[in-house]
């Protein structure tokens, strides 16, 4: 049985940010992987540099040839004309289009380098508690004992659900994620965003010459597609049609849940949910990795007092999650309200209803 102060379940950016923040504070930590969601390319907004600097990661990420600097966002939203928002006048000058698999590996490598333990085991795990200790065991006989558990398993909220947390979903959004290699190089590394009659899409050119793109709509509007089944290239092209210019070779495609949701409570005695396990935002917010890193830093601040027996920091965490989700809802409603070209389409009709009422369900 391996013993550690904090066990972080989940090895995405939120989980590794918590682990790195705890290691900075001299707290022993182990990260347990194997709860992998889809990991495609993503856009990192400039405000993510603040968290990367706090975690002493800026030089490592900025110098990596696997990530591509992005000058800003180009969008067609609310009107036919393209609008640009450049990052030139931001304190950090540019964002990044990152290869998620590479970024996640870099963060895990830093956890190892700084003395944290990393266990990657795709087998099923069991979770139990005896007195004030948590025990995690997998089917290979590996056991870990911890004083505190961090749920960083993404929208699955694997720990929180088992401990009585209720995951409330706001919508049925699903992302059809594609990584393809265009026939000609993409010279402009801006994130491209476009509203469509049945949803919206984005595309982020990556450093290796591929493009990470996604089409987002409601699951019930994407006929024949299931997030747990593979998708053929033929069906992909028939679904998307002219939505995304998929000229070139498609290298991967998958459908993944992208719904906005919140877990209540997001913390309790001896445990805490972070990142998407606590609250997941609509990808339209471009919060993704930036939010995960910031969440991890905040969580590390709260876990220290909790380890010393204080419960106030966990209560504050629940209040923080509730407040941040409410603020996100205001921004989400405002942005969807800008698009009025297709008022009779089901997708947009549902979003405009957000202006007057919420749709929260378990």
Secondary structure, 3 states (H helix, E strand, C coil): CEEEEEEEECCCHHHHHHHHHHHHCCCCEEEEECCCCCCCEEEECCCHHHHHHHCCCHHHHHCCCCCEEECEEEEECCCCCCEEEECCCCCCCCEEEEEHHHHHHHHHHHHHHCCCEEEECCCCEEEEEECCEEEEEECCCCEEEEEEEEECCHHHCHHHHHCCCEEEECCCEEEEEEEEECCCCCCCCCEEEEEECCEEEEEEECCCCEEEEEEEEEHHHCCCCCCCCCCCHHHHHHHHCCCCCCCCEEEEEEEEECCCEEEECCEECCEEECHHHCEECCHHHCCHHHHHHHHHHHHHHHHHHHHCCCCHHHHHHHHHHHHHHHHHHHHHHHHHHCCCCCCCCHHHHHHHHCCCCCCCEC
